[in-house]
Amino acid sequence: MSGAAVATRPVIAVVGATGAQGGGLVRALLRDPWRRFTVRALTRQPTGRAARALAQAGADIVEADLDLPGTLAPALDGAHGLFAVTDFWAHFSPERELQQAARLARAAAQAGVRHVVWSTQENTRPAGAPWAVPPMDAKGQADAFFQALPTTFVLPSLYWDNLIHLGLHPQRDAAGVLQWSLPLGRARLCGIAAEDIGSCVAALFVQGERVVGERIGLAGEQLTGVQMAAVLAQVLGEPVHYRPMTPTAFGRQPFPGAAELAGLFGYQQASEAACCAVRAPELARALHPALQGFAQWAQSHAGLLRQRVAG
């Protein structure tokens, strides 16, 4: 590709480029054999290891911080597209997340961004009430900021990667038997490999204005706790017993985010039909034909899963 062609490729600015969703999108865009976009990776730590790896892969690294509005205008200058995401788990404050989303939407409007993909969730909070499910509610409430922009709204599912990174893997009981405790009851859980979210979003940027205004749920599979435990047993080579918990009991566990995760699982259980209807796996598969199922993801992460249950 000539230098002139590279200079005229539309720029996609990716918020959270070193995180799960943003990082997956950067890598997906850089893998595009037609290299249809220039990738601008926005990060608070432009000299960090993850940012350097993206730069070596071909991304333009730009410093931006959602808490510092002055960094957003230059970061979005000249951008054709924007992947917008906020991270509740970085600070556990829905109020702060709401402010970040508002700043991001304002900056996108001022920059004249032509296609925004906003990573959102359902808003479960009645008007004027306390936050019901904080990791979801602020994102859903922030949808209003993006309504006037050319936006595609995506609703990701729980990352299966959280079994590794958040300690949601099976645990051994006093007899050494693996027990997997989740506040899910008999409901199906919508899940997805974090990396696949980026591939789906990359396809949305390719489709462009055809998907503006749409709400698209992303899931790789919808499985009950019993079904997921059977997959984990096969991958780990030993029985895994699914043990449902109440959200209240789960939220009392002594690790950061337990109460917030309990709310997420509780909503999924109580609103199973609605959650699953929005996140039908065929929607994601149409965008990304190589979409992974849970068994494929678990097998590819078998080594890490074995380390977690052994530790």
Secondary structure by P-SEA (a helix, b strand, c coil): ccaaaaaacbbbbbcccccaaaaaaaaaaaacccccbbbbbbccccccaaaaaaaaabbbbbbbbcccccccccccccccccbbbbbccccccaaaaaaaaaaaaaaaaaacccbbbbbcccccccccccccccccaaaaaacccccccbbbbbbbccccccccccccccccccccbbbbbbccccbbbbbbcaaaaaaaaaaaaaaccccccbbbbbbcccccaaaaaaaaaaaacbbbbbbbbcaaaaaaccccaaaaaaaaaaaaaaaaaaaaaaccaaaaaaaccccccaaaaaaaaaaaaaaaaac
